[in-house]
Amino acid sequence: CRAEACQAVGADSLGDRAKAKLGVDWHGTTRNGAVTLEPVFCLGLCACGPAAMVNGELRGALDADAVDDILAECGA
């Protein structure tokens, strides 16, 4: 999530981490086609940010380890 509430609790650095690990920018898809990284503006989990949606599932209270786990789950 790229909304202000998530930004305030570290979403920008987590987004940068995901982009670096995947080797893509926003709207990009990994070479193997496993992951497309899309920015969203408010998932409604403001109290549980940073948040993301992974294959239609909301995930909240993310940190660097959680991002790494999500990327591994997705085959990135």
PDB file of N, CA, C and O in Angstrom:
ATOM      1  N   CYS A   1       0.845  -1.178   0.000  1.00  0.00           N
ATOM      2  CA  CYS A   1       0.000   0.000   0.000  1.00  0.00           C
ATOM      3  C   CYS A   1       0.893   1.245   0.000  1.00  0.00           C
ATOM      4  O   CYS A   1       1.895   1.306   0.712  1.00  0.00           O
ATOM      5  N   ARG A   2       0.514   2.219  -0.801  1.00  0.00           N
ATOM      6  CA  ARG A   2       1.297   3.445  -0.933  1.00  0.00           C
ATOM      7  C   ARG A   2       0.600   4.640  -0.287  1.00  0.00           C
ATOM      8  O   ARG A   2       1.041   5.775  -0.464  1.00  0.00           O
ATOM      9  N   ALA A   3      -0.474   4.405   0.455  1.00  0.00           N
ATOM     10  CA  ALA A   3      -1.199   5.505   1.089  1.00  0.00           C
ATOM     11  C   ALA A   3      -0.414   6.043   2.283  1.00  0.00           C
ATOM     12  O   ALA A   3       0.540   5.423   2.754  1.00  0.00           O
ATOM     13  N   GLU A   4      -0.838   7.201   2.755  1.00  0.00           N
ATOM     14  CA  GLU A   4      -0.084   7.920   3.781  1.00  0.00           C
ATOM     15  C   GLU A   4       0.090   7.129   5.078  1.00  0.00           C
ATOM     16  O   GLU A   4       1.168   7.152   5.672  1.00  0.00           O
ATOM     17  N   ALA A   5      -0.955   6.431   5.523  1.00  0.00           N
ATOM     18  CA  ALA A   5      -0.853   5.687   6.779  1.00  0.00           C
ATOM     19  C   ALA A   5       0.225   4.608   6.686  1.00  0.00           C
ATOM     20  O   ALA A   5       0.998   4.422   7.626  1.00  0.00           O
ATOM     21  N   CYS A   6       0.281   3.909   5.577  1.00  0.00           N
ATOM     22  CA  CYS A   6       1.310   2.878   5.408  1.00  0.00           C
ATOM     23  C   CYS A   6       2.693   3.502   5.205  1.00  0.00           C
ATOM     24  O   CYS A   6       3.693   2.985   5.704  1.00  0.00           O
ATOM     25  N   GLN A   7       2.743   4.607   4.477  1.00  0.00           N
ATOM     26  CA  GLN A   7       4.020   5.292   4.304  1.00  0.00           C
ATOM     27  C   GLN A   7       4.601   5.695   5.654  1.00  0.00           C
ATOM     28  O   GLN A   7       5.811   5.612   5.864  1.00  0.00           O
ATOM     29  N   ALA A   8       3.742   6.130   6.563  1.00  0.00           N
ATOM     30  CA  ALA A   8       4.194   6.604   7.870  1.00  0.00           C
ATOM     31  C   ALA A   8       4.829   5.506   8.707  1.00  0.00           C
ATOM     32  O   ALA A   8       5.570   5.792   9.648  1.00  0.00           O
ATOM     33  N   VAL A   9       4.546   4.246   8.373  1.00  0.00           N
ATOM     34  CA  VAL A   9       5.116   3.146   9.163  1.00  0.00           C
ATOM     35  C   VAL A   9       6.060   2.267   8.340  1.00  0.00           C
ATOM     36  O   VAL A   9       6.282   1.103   8.676  1.00  0.00           O
ATOM     37  N   GLY A  10       6.616   2.832   7.258  1.00  0.00           N
ATOM     38  CA  GLY A  10       7.709   2.161   6.570  1.00  0.00           C
ATOM     39  C   GLY A  10       7.418   1.507   5.241  1.00  0.00           C
ATOM     40  O   GLY A  10       8.247   0.751   4.734  1.00  0.00           O
ATOM     41  N   ALA A  11       6.256   1.778   4.658  1.00  0.00           N
ATOM     42  CA  ALA A  11       5.919   1.122   3.395  1.00  0.00           C
ATOM     43  C   ALA A  11       6.888   1.461   2.266  1.00  0.00           C
ATOM     44  O   ALA A  11       7.181   0.607   1.430  1.00  0.00           O
ATOM     45  N   ASP A  12       7.388   2.696   2.233  1.00  0.00           N
ATOM     46  CA  ASP A  12       8.294   3.070   1.140  1.00  0.00           C
ATOM     47  C   ASP A  12       9.551   2.212   1.135  1.00  0.00           C
ATOM     48  O   ASP A  12       9.990   1.764   0.076  1.00  0.00           O
ATOM     49  N   SER A  13      10.133   1.980   2.307  1.00  0.00           N
ATOM     50  CA  SER A  13      11.354   1.161   2.349  1.00  0.00           C
ATOM     51  C   SER A  13      11.045  -0.294   2.010  1.00  0.00           C
ATOM     52  O   SER A  13      11.879  -0.970   1.408  1.00  0.00           O
ATOM     53  N   LEU A  14       9.863  -0.791   2.384  1.00  0.00           N
ATOM     54  CA  LEU A  14       9.494  -2.155   2.019  1.00  0.00           C
ATOM     55  C   LEU A  14       9.249  -2.271   0.522  1.00  0.00           C
ATOM     56  O   LEU A  14       9.600  -3.280  -0.089  1.00  0.00           O
ATOM     57  N   GLY A  15       8.652  -1.248  -0.068  1.00  0.00           N
ATOM     58  CA  GLY A  15       8.483  -1.238  -1.517  1.00  0.00           C
ATOM     59  C   GLY A  15       9.818  -1.224  -2.236  1.00  0.00           C
ATOM     60  O   GLY A  15      10.007  -1.932  -3.225  1.00  0.00           O
ATOM     61  N   ASP A  16      10.738  -0.420  -1.739  1.00  0.00           N
ATOM     62  CA  ASP A  16      12.083  -0.381  -2.326  1.00  0.00           C
ATOM     63  C   ASP A  16      12.771  -1.734  -2.199  1.00  0.00           C
ATOM     64  O   ASP A  16      13.468  -2.171  -3.115  1.00  0.00           O
ATOM     65  N   ARG A  17      12.574  -2.395  -1.062  1.00  0.00           N
ATOM     66  CA  ARG A  17      13.164  -3.720  -0.851  1.00  0.00           C
ATOM     67  C   ARG A  17      12.605  -4.716  -1.867  1.00  0.00           C
ATOM     68  O   ARG A  17      13.357  -5.471  -2.484  1.00  0.00           O
ATOM     69  N   ALA A  18      11.291  -4.713  -2.036  1.00  0.00           N
ATOM     70  CA  ALA A  18      10.667  -5.634  -2.985  1.00  0.00           C
ATOM     71  C   ALA A  18      11.146  -5.358  -4.405  1.00  0.00           C
ATOM     72  O   ALA A  18      11.460  -6.290  -5.145  1.00  0.00           O
ATOM     73  N   LYS A  19      11.205  -4.088  -4.790  1.00  0.00           N
ATOM     74  CA  LYS A  19      11.667  -3.743  -6.132  1.00  0.00           C
ATOM     75  C   LYS A  19      13.099  -4.218  -6.353  1.00  0.00           C
ATOM     76  O   LYS A  19      13.415  -4.762  -7.411  1.00  0.00           O
ATOM     77  N   ALA A  20      13.956  -4.020  -5.375  1.00  0.00           N
ATOM     78  CA  ALA A  20      15.356  -4.438  -5.511  1.00  0.00           C
ATOM     79  C   ALA A  20      15.474  -5.958  -5.604  1.00  0.00           C
ATOM     80  O   ALA A  20      16.214  -6.473  -6.443  1.00  0.00           O
ATOM     81  N   LYS A  21      14.761  -6.664  -4.762  1.00  0.00           N
ATOM     82  CA  LYS A  21      14.846  -8.127  -4.770  1.00  0.00           C
ATOM     83  C   LYS A  21      14.268  -8.720  -6.050  1.00  0.00           C
ATOM     84  O   LYS A  21      14.763  -9.727  -6.556  1.00  0.00           O
ATOM     85  N   LEU A  22      13.214  -8.087  -6.570  1.00  0.00           N
ATOM     86  CA  LEU A  22      12.577  -8.596  -7.785  1.00  0.00           C
ATOM     87  C   LEU A  22      13.263  -8.122  -9.058  1.00  0.00           C
ATOM     88  O   LEU A  22      13.128  -8.748 -10.110  1.00  0.00           O
ATOM     89  N   GLY A  23      13.994  -7.026  -8.967  1.00  0.00           N
ATOM     90  CA  GLY A  23      14.641  -6.473 -10.149  1.00  0.00           C
ATOM     91  C   GLY A  23      13.660  -5.797 -11.090  1.00  0.00           C
ATOM     92  O   GLY A  23      13.896  -5.720 -12.296  1.00  0.00           O
ATOM     93  N   VAL A  24      12.544  -5.300 -10.526  1.00  0.00           N
ATOM     94  CA  VAL A  24      11.542  -4.596 -11.321  1.00  0.00           C
ATOM     95  C   VAL A  24      11.133  -3.326 -10.590  1.00  0.00           C
ATOM     96  O   VAL A  24      11.412  -3.160  -9.403  1.00  0.00           O
ATOM     97  N   ASP A  25      10.472  -2.437 -11.313  1.00  0.00           N
ATOM     98  CA  ASP A  25       9.909  -1.232 -10.711  1.00  0.00           C
ATOM     99  C   ASP A  25       8.402  -1.449 -10.605  1.00  0.00           C
ATOM    100  O   ASP A  25       7.889  -2.500 -10.990  1.00  0.00           O
ATOM    101  N   TRP A  26       7.694  -0.441 -10.078  1.00  0.00           N
ATOM    102  CA  TRP A  26       6.241  -0.536 -10.013  1.00  0.00           C
ATOM    103  C   TRP A  26       5.686  -0.836 -11.405  1.00  0.00           C
ATOM    104  O   TRP A  26       6.172  -0.293 -12.397  1.00  0.00           O
ATOM    105  N   HIS A  27       4.691  -1.680 -11.479  1.00  0.00           N
ATOM    106  CA  HIS A  27       4.026  -2.137 -12.704  1.00  0.00           C
ATOM    107  C   HIS A  27       4.873  -3.141 -13.476  1.00  0.00           C
ATOM    108  O   HIS A  27       4.490  -3.549 -14.572  1.00  0.00           O
ATOM    109  N   GLY A  28       6.009  -3.546 -12.932  1.00  0.00           N
ATOM    110  CA  GLY A  28       6.877  -4.492 -13.616  1.00  0.00           C
ATOM    111  C   GLY A  28       6.579  -5.930 -13.215  1.00  0.00           C
ATOM    112  O   GLY A  28       6.055  -6.199 -12.135  1.00  0.00           O
ATOM    113  N   THR A  29       6.924  -6.839 -14.108  1.00  0.00           N
ATOM    114  CA  THR A  29       6.765  -8.273 -13.877  1.00  0.00           C
ATOM    115  C   THR A  29       8.132  -8.930 -13.927  1.00  0.00           C
ATOM    116  O   THR A  29       8.960  -8.609 -14.780  1.00  0.00           O
ATOM    117  N   THR A  30       8.358  -9.858 -12.999  1.00  0.00           N
ATOM    118  CA  THR A  30       9.638 -10.559 -12.962  1.00  0.00           C
ATOM    119  C   THR A  30       9.834 -11.357 -14.250  1.00  0.00           C
ATOM    120  O   THR A  30       8.877 -11.679 -14.954  1.00  0.00           O
ATOM    121  N   ARG A  31      11.071 -11.660 -14.533  1.00  0.00           N
ATOM    122  CA  ARG A  31      11.405 -12.390 -15.759  1.00  0.00           C
ATOM    123  C   ARG A  31      10.676 -13.709 -15.878  1.00  0.00           C
ATOM    124  O   ARG A  31      10.267 -14.105 -16.969  1.00  0.00           O
ATOM    125  N   ASN A  32      10.511 -14.403 -14.736  1.00  0.00           N
ATOM    126  CA  ASN A  32       9.846 -15.699 -14.768  1.00  0.00           C
ATOM    127  C   ASN A  32       8.317 -15.565 -14.770  1.00  0.00           C
ATOM    128  O   ASN A  32       7.610 -16.572 -14.816  1.00  0.00           O
ATOM    129  N   GLY A  33       7.809 -14.341 -14.721  1.00  0.00           N
ATOM    130  CA  GLY A  33       6.375 -14.104 -14.772  1.00  0.00           C
ATOM    131  C   GLY A  33       5.637 -14.389 -13.480  1.00  0.00           C
ATOM    132  O   GLY A  33       4.407 -14.333 -13.447  1.00  0.00           O
ATOM    133  N   ALA A  34       6.363 -14.694 -12.415  1.00  0.00           N
ATOM    134  CA  ALA A  34       5.734 -15.089 -11.157  1.00  0.00           C
ATOM    135  C   ALA A  34       5.124 -13.932 -10.379  1.00  0.00           C
ATOM    136  O   ALA A  34       4.135 -14.110  -9.669  1.00  0.00           O
ATOM    137  N   VAL A  35       5.721 -12.735 -10.513  1.00  0.00           N
ATOM    138  CA  VAL A  35       5.282 -11.610  -9.691  1.00  0.00           C
ATOM    139  C   VAL A  35       5.171 -10.347 -10.538  1.00  0.00           C
ATOM    140  O   VAL A  35       6.070 -10.018 -11.312  1.00  0.00           O
ATOM    141  N   THR A  36       4.056  -9.651 -10.377  1.00  0.00           N
ATOM    142  CA  THR A  36       3.893  -8.306 -10.901  1.00  0.00           C
ATOM    143  C   THR A  36       3.711  -7.395  -9.701  1.00  0.00           C
ATOM    144  O   THR A  36       2.867  -7.655  -8.843  1.00  0.00           O
ATOM    145  N   LEU A  37       4.487  -6.343  -9.636  1.00  0.00           N
ATOM    146  CA  LEU A  37       4.487  -5.431  -8.496  1.00  0.00           C
ATOM    147  C   LEU A  37       3.657  -4.199  -8.832  1.00  0.00           C
ATOM    148  O   LEU A  37       4.056  -3.374  -9.654  1.00  0.00           O
ATOM    149  N   GLU A  38       2.503  -4.084  -8.190  1.00  0.00           N
ATOM    150  CA  GLU A  38       1.589  -2.976  -8.453  1.00  0.00           C
ATOM    151  C   GLU A  38       1.412  -2.121  -7.206  1.00  0.00           C
ATOM    152  O   GLU A  38       1.173  -2.654  -6.123  1.00  0.00           O
ATOM    153  N   PRO A  39       1.527  -0.793  -7.345  1.00  0.00           N
ATOM    154  CA  PRO A  39       1.228   0.076  -6.207  1.00  0.00           C
ATOM    155  C   PRO A  39      -0.286   0.200  -6.051  1.00  0.00           C
ATOM    156  O   PRO A  39      -1.017   0.239  -7.041  1.00  0.00           O
ATOM    157  N   VAL A  40      -0.746   0.260  -4.819  1.00  0.00           N
ATOM    158  CA  VAL A  40      -2.164   0.506  -4.541  1.00  0.00           C
ATOM    159  C   VAL A  40      -2.251   1.632  -3.519  1.00  0.00           C
ATOM    160  O   VAL A  40      -1.320   1.858  -2.747  1.00  0.00           O
ATOM    161  N   PHE A  41      -3.353   2.317  -3.526  1.00  0.00           N
ATOM    162  CA  PHE A  41      -3.543   3.436  -2.619  1.00  0.00           C
ATOM    163  C   PHE A  41      -4.719   3.148  -1.712  1.00  0.00           C
ATOM    164  O   PHE A  41      -5.870   3.423  -2.051  1.00  0.00           O
ATOM    165  N   CYS A  42      -4.420   2.603  -0.581  1.00  0.00           N
ATOM    166  CA  CYS A  42      -5.297   2.275   0.538  1.00  0.00           C
ATOM    167  C   CYS A  42      -6.024   0.954   0.356  1.00  0.00           C
ATOM    168  O   CYS A  42      -6.912   0.810  -0.484  1.00  0.00           O
ATOM    169  N   LEU A  43      -5.617   0.013   1.163  1.00  0.00           N
ATOM    170  CA  LEU A  43      -6.258  -1.296   1.220  1.00  0.00           C
ATOM    171  C   LEU A  43      -7.230  -1.386   2.393  1.00  0.00           C
ATOM    172  O   LEU A  43      -7.861  -2.421   2.604  1.00  0.00           O
ATOM    173  N   GLY A  44      -7.346  -0.302   3.151  1.00  0.00           N
ATOM    174  CA  GLY A  44      -8.252  -0.287   4.282  1.00  0.00           C
ATOM    175  C   GLY A  44      -7.702  -0.903   5.543  1.00  0.00           C
ATOM    176  O   GLY A  44      -8.455  -1.163   6.481  1.00  0.00           O
ATOM    177  N   LEU A  45      -6.414  -1.142   5.588  1.00  0.00           N
ATOM    178  CA  LEU A  45      -5.765  -1.717   6.769  1.00  0.00           C
ATOM    179  C   LEU A  45      -4.890  -0.677   7.456  1.00  0.00           C
ATOM    180  O   LEU A  45      -3.797  -0.992   7.927  1.00  0.00           O
ATOM    181  N   CYS A  46      -5.356   0.531   7.512  1.00  0.00           N
ATOM    182  CA  CYS A  46      -4.547   1.643   8.008  1.00  0.00           C
ATOM    183  C   CYS A  46      -3.991   1.395   9.409  1.00  0.00           C
ATOM    184  O   CYS A  46      -2.874   1.817   9.708  1.00  0.00           O
ATOM    185  N   ALA A  47      -4.734   0.734  10.252  1.00  0.00           N
ATOM    186  CA  ALA A  47      -4.271   0.461  11.613  1.00  0.00           C
ATOM    187  C   ALA A  47      -3.277  -0.696  11.663  1.00  0.00           C
ATOM    188  O   ALA A  47      -2.650  -0.936  12.695  1.00  0.00           O
ATOM    189  N   CYS A  48      -3.133  -1.413  10.544  1.00  0.00           N
ATOM    190  CA  CYS A  48      -2.250  -2.589  10.506  1.00  0.00           C
ATOM    191  C   CYS A  48      -1.177  -2.449   9.437  1.00  0.00           C
ATOM    192  O   CYS A  48      -0.694  -3.453   8.914  1.00  0.00           O
ATOM    193  N   GLY A  49      -0.799  -1.231   9.109  1.00  0.00           N
ATOM    194  CA  GLY A  49       0.188  -1.006   8.059  1.00  0.00           C
ATOM    195  C   GLY A  49       1.595  -1.287   8.528  1.00  0.00           C
ATOM    196  O   GLY A  49       1.842  -1.380   9.730  1.00  0.00           O
ATOM    197  N   PRO A  50       2.501  -1.420   7.616  1.00  0.00           N
ATOM    198  CA  PRO A  50       2.326  -1.456   6.176  1.00  0.00           C
ATOM    199  C   PRO A  50       1.533  -2.697   5.746  1.00  0.00           C
ATOM    200  O   PRO A  50       1.606  -3.751   6.378  1.00  0.00           O
ATOM    201  N   ALA A  51       0.787  -2.545   4.673  1.00  0.00           N
ATOM    202  CA  ALA A  51      -0.077  -3.609   4.191  1.00  0.00           C
ATOM    203  C   ALA A  51       0.180  -3.891   2.720  1.00  0.00           C
ATOM    204  O   ALA A  51       0.737  -3.069   1.992  1.00  0.00           O
ATOM    205  N   ALA A  52      -0.245  -5.084   2.303  1.00  0.00           N
ATOM    206  CA  ALA A  52      -0.134  -5.489   0.901  1.00  0.00           C
ATOM    207  C   ALA A  52      -1.268  -6.454   0.585  1.00  0.00           C
ATOM    208  O   ALA A  52      -1.904  -7.012   1.479  1.00  0.00           O
ATOM    209  N   MET A  53      -1.502  -6.633  -0.708  1.00  0.00           N
ATOM    210  CA  MET A  53      -2.416  -7.669  -1.148  1.00  0.00           C
ATOM    211  C   MET A  53      -1.608  -8.639  -1.992  1.00  0.00           C
ATOM    212  O   MET A  53      -0.912  -8.242  -2.927  1.00  0.00           O
ATOM    213  N   VAL A  54      -1.710  -9.913  -1.650  1.00  0.00           N
ATOM    214  CA  VAL A  54      -0.966 -10.955  -2.346  1.00  0.00           C
ATOM    215  C   VAL A  54      -1.970 -11.979  -2.859  1.00  0.00           C
ATOM    216  O   VAL A  54      -2.621 -12.673  -2.078  1.00  0.00           O
ATOM    217  N   ASN A  55      -2.089 -12.064  -4.184  1.00  0.00           N
ATOM    218  CA  ASN A  55      -3.044 -13.000  -4.791  1.00  0.00           C
ATOM    219  C   ASN A  55      -4.432 -12.859  -4.184  1.00  0.00           C
ATOM    220  O   ASN A  55      -5.096 -13.859  -3.910  1.00  0.00           O
ATOM    221  N   GLY A  56      -4.871 -11.630  -3.974  1.00  0.00           N
ATOM    222  CA  GLY A  56      -6.203 -11.361  -3.455  1.00  0.00           C
ATOM    223  C   GLY A  56      -6.342 -11.436  -1.946  1.00  0.00           C
ATOM    224  O   GLY A  56      -7.423 -11.185  -1.414  1.00  0.00           O
ATOM    225  N   GLU A  57      -5.270 -11.774  -1.250  1.00  0.00           N
ATOM    226  CA  GLU A  57      -5.295 -11.883   0.217  1.00  0.00           C
ATOM    227  C   GLU A  57      -4.616 -10.668   0.844  1.00  0.00           C
ATOM    228  O   GLU A  57      -3.483 -10.334   0.498  1.00  0.00           O
ATOM    229  N   LEU A  58      -5.317 -10.010   1.768  1.00  0.00           N
ATOM    230  CA  LEU A  58      -4.732  -8.868   2.462  1.00  0.00           C
ATOM    231  C   LEU A  58      -3.736  -9.339   3.510  1.00  0.00           C
ATOM    232  O   LEU A  58      -3.982 -10.311   4.224  1.00  0.00           O
ATOM    233  N   ARG A  59      -2.614  -8.643   3.595  1.00  0.00           N
ATOM    234  CA  ARG A  59      -1.594  -8.915   4.604  1.00  0.00           C
ATOM    235  C   ARG A  59      -1.242  -7.611   5.284  1.00  0.00           C
ATOM    236  O   ARG A  59      -1.023  -6.603   4.612  1.00  0.00           O
ATOM    237  N   GLY A  60      -1.182  -7.613   6.609  1.00  0.00           N
ATOM    238  CA  GLY A  60      -0.888  -6.400   7.349  1.00  0.00           C
ATOM    239  C   GLY A  60       0.297  -6.555   8.266  1.00  0.00           C
ATOM    240  O   GLY A  60       0.842  -7.647   8.427  1.00  0.00           O
ATOM    241  N   ALA A  61       0.690  -5.449   8.865  1.00  0.00           N
ATOM    242  CA  ALA A  61       1.814  -5.391   9.807  1.00  0.00           C
ATOM    243  C   ALA A  61       3.079  -5.994   9.207  1.00  0.00           C
ATOM    244  O   ALA A  61       3.774  -6.778   9.854  1.00  0.00           O
ATOM    245  N   LEU A  62       3.366  -5.619   7.968  1.00  0.00           N
ATOM    246  CA  LEU A  62       4.516  -6.178   7.266  1.00  0.00           C
ATOM    247  C   LEU A  62       5.822  -5.553   7.741  1.00  0.00           C
ATOM    248  O   LEU A  62       5.867  -4.398   8.165  1.00  0.00           O
ATOM    249  N   ASP A  63       6.872  -6.347   7.657  1.00  0.00           N
ATOM    250  CA  ASP A  63       8.232  -5.885   7.906  1.00  0.00           C
ATOM    251  C   ASP A  63       9.117  -6.523   6.842  1.00  0.00           C
ATOM    252  O   ASP A  63       8.619  -7.222   5.960  1.00  0.00           O
ATOM    253  N   ALA A  64      10.407  -6.291   6.918  1.00  0.00           N
ATOM    254  CA  ALA A  64      11.331  -6.794   5.893  1.00  0.00           C
ATOM    255  C   ALA A  64      11.283  -8.321   5.791  1.00  0.00           C
ATOM    256  O   ALA A  64      11.299  -8.868   4.689  1.00  0.00           O
ATOM    257  N   ASP A  65      11.224  -9.000   6.922  1.00  0.00           N
ATOM    258  CA  ASP A  65      11.166 -10.470   6.893  1.00  0.00           C
ATOM    259  C   ASP A  65       9.881 -10.957   6.227  1.00  0.00           C
ATOM    260  O   ASP A  65       9.899 -11.922   5.463  1.00  0.00           O
ATOM    261  N   ALA A  66       8.767 -10.286   6.520  1.00  0.00           N
ATOM    262  CA  ALA A  66       7.494 -10.679   5.912  1.00  0.00           C
ATOM    263  C   ALA A  66       7.528 -10.481   4.397  1.00  0.00           C
ATOM    264  O   ALA A  66       7.014 -11.313   3.649  1.00  0.00           O
ATOM    265  N   VAL A  67       8.131  -9.388   3.947  1.00  0.00           N
ATOM    266  CA  VAL A  67       8.256  -9.157   2.507  1.00  0.00           C
ATOM    267  C   VAL A  67       9.098 -10.256   1.872  1.00  0.00           C
ATOM    268  O   VAL A  67       8.742 -10.778   0.816  1.00  0.00           O
ATOM    269  N   ASP A  68      10.196 -10.605   2.498  1.00  0.00           N
ATOM    270  CA  ASP A  68      11.041 -11.686   1.974  1.00  0.00           C
ATOM    271  C   ASP A  68      10.262 -12.998   1.908  1.00  0.00           C
ATOM    272  O   ASP A  68      10.375 -13.737   0.930  1.00  0.00           O
ATOM    273  N   ASP A  69       9.477 -13.289   2.938  1.00  0.00           N
ATOM    274  CA  ASP A  69       8.673 -14.520   2.965  1.00  0.00           C
ATOM    275  C   ASP A  69       7.627 -14.512   1.847  1.00  0.00           C
ATOM    276  O   ASP A  69       7.419 -15.522   1.174  1.00  0.00           O
ATOM    277  N   ILE A  70       6.974 -13.366   1.656  1.00  0.00           N
ATOM    278  CA  ILE A  70       5.963 -13.246   0.602  1.00  0.00           C
ATOM    279  C   ILE A  70       6.588 -13.473  -0.766  1.00  0.00           C
ATOM    280  O   ILE A  70       6.025 -14.189  -1.594  1.00  0.00           O
ATOM    281  N   LEU A  71       7.744 -12.871  -1.008  1.00  0.00           N
ATOM    282  CA  LEU A  71       8.404 -13.040  -2.294  1.00  0.00           C
ATOM    283  C   LEU A  71       8.805 -14.493  -2.519  1.00  0.00           C
ATOM    284  O   LEU A  71       8.704 -14.999  -3.636  1.00  0.00           O
ATOM    285  N   ALA A  72       9.255 -15.156  -1.479  1.00  0.00           N
ATOM    286  CA  ALA A  72       9.597 -16.581  -1.594  1.00  0.00           C
ATOM    287  C   ALA A  72       8.351 -17.422  -1.891  1.00  0.00           C
ATOM    288  O   ALA A  72       8.397 -18.331  -2.719  1.00  0.00           O
ATOM    289  N   GLU A  73       7.241 -17.117  -1.216  1.00  0.00           N
ATOM    290  CA  GLU A  73       5.984 -17.822  -1.459  1.00  0.00           C
ATOM    291  C   GLU A  73       5.538 -17.686  -2.914  1.00  0.00           C
ATOM    292  O   GLU A  73       4.968 -18.612  -3.493  1.00  0.00           O
ATOM    293  N   CYS A  74       5.802 -16.540  -3.479  1.00  0.00           N
ATOM    294  CA  CYS A  74       5.358 -16.239  -4.854  1.00  0.00           C
ATOM    295  C   CYS A  74       6.319 -16.762  -5.898  1.00  0.00           C
ATOM    296  O   CYS A  74       6.065 -16.604  -7.092  1.00  0.00           O
ATOM    297  N   GLY A  75       7.395 -17.371  -5.496  1.00  0.00           N
ATOM    298  CA  GLY A  75       8.346 -17.920  -6.434  1.00  0.00           C
ATOM    299  C   GLY A  75       9.283 -16.909  -7.040  1.00  0.00           C
ATOM    300  O   GLY A  75       9.823 -17.119  -8.126  1.00  0.00           O
ATOM    301  N   ALA A  76       9.478 -15.800  -6.332  1.00  0.00           N
ATOM    302  CA  ALA A  76      10.358 -14.761  -6.855  1.00  0.00           C
ATOM    303  C   ALA A  76      11.799 -15.017  -6.457  1.00  0.00           C
ATOM    304  O   ALA A  76      12.685 -14.240  -6.812  1.00  0.00           O
TER     305      ALA A  76
END
